[in-house]
C-alpha cells in the first residue's frame, strides 16, 4: 500500500498524473543516471580516454533492465549512498573488464545533477504542452464570449459590467507570459554537469572541456561556462517559474469556484453520468475537479517557499542543501501536472451560464450603473457636481429600498438633465462593457502573432 499521496492507490491521481509519475519514478531516475554514464563512456572513447570496446559494452548495459536491483539494494544498505550502488551494479553487468571504465573521472553530483536536469526537461515539455492546450481553450472561450455581459467585481462586491470573454482573456494573457518565461529559461536551465569532484575537471586531463561539451550535446543539454555544483540558481529559476505558473492556475481555479457558487451560478464544470457530488446529499453537483486543482496548487506553494534555501550552498558542494532538490523539484512537477490536467478538463467543457450572468447584472437594481450616469451628467452639471448628485441619489435610494432608476428620478438636478428615455438607455447594463470585445480581439490577435500557441 502507498504511504504518500503520490503513491496511494486511492489518492495518487488526485495529486499527480501517471505521465509525470513515470518521469520521476525510480526506474526513470536510474535510467537517466545510466543515460549519462553511457554518453560519458561513448564520448570518452571517441576522445581516446577509454577503450572503444569498453565504451560499447558500458553503453549496451546502461539499461535499467540490465541492472541487478537486488544488488543495488544490497549495496545501498551498506554504502548509504544513492548512486554508488547503481554504478557498482553497472560495473557488475558489464563483461570483459569493461566495468573498470564505468564512471571514469566523474563525481556523484555530475551524474545525479545531469540526470535530474534530464527529468526536469521531460517534465518541462509536459507542462508547456498542457499550458498551450489550456491557452487554446481560453482563446476559444474569450472569442466565443467576447460579447457575453456579466458583472465585474472588485473588493468582492459588484462593480460595473465586463464580458466573460474579457475575464478569460486576462487569464489567457497571463498564461501566454508564462509560456514566454518557460521558453526564455529553457536554454539557461537545461545544462549538464560533467566537471568532477569540485568542478575543476582535474580528473579528465586536457580533453576535459571537449569531453563535457560532447557529453552534454549527446544528451541534448547545454554546456555551462563553469561548474554549477554550488550554484543552484538554475534549479531556483525552474522552481520559481513553475511556481508562477501554479500561482496563475490557483487564481483561475479559485475564480471558477467562486463563479460556480449557487448564489452566482455563472459557470459549471463538466459533470459526468454517474458522478457523485456528496455521499449524503444526492442533489449536489460539486465542482470537484476544480476544487482539487485549488487544493493541490495551494499545497504546492510550500515547495516553492523552500526553493530559496537550495541556493545556500556552502563551499564547492553542500549535501545538506543539495539533497533537498530531490524532494522539492519532483513534487513541484508532480503536483503541477494534476493541476494542469484538472483545469484542462474543466475549461474544455466549461458550461457558461449566460442567463445567470444577465440576472446577476440586475442584482443591485441598477446601482452598478452609477458611474455611467455620473459621466453622462458630467457634460451638463460638471464632473464633481454630477458625482455629488448621483452619490446622494444612490445613498437615499439604497436606504429607501427603491431602484436606482426611481432614485435618480427623485433627484431634481438629475431629472432636469436626463430624460426618462435617456435614463432607460443608460441603465441597460449589457451596453456598458466598455471596450471589452475589442480588447479581447486584440489580445487574441497579439497572442496568435506571438506564435507560442500554435
Order of alpha helices (4+ residues) and beta strands (2+ residues): alpha-alpha-alpha-alpha-alpha-alpha-alpha-beta-beta-alpha-beta-alpha-beta-alpha-beta-alpha-alpha-alpha-beta-alpha-alpha-alpha-alpha-alpha-alpha-alpha
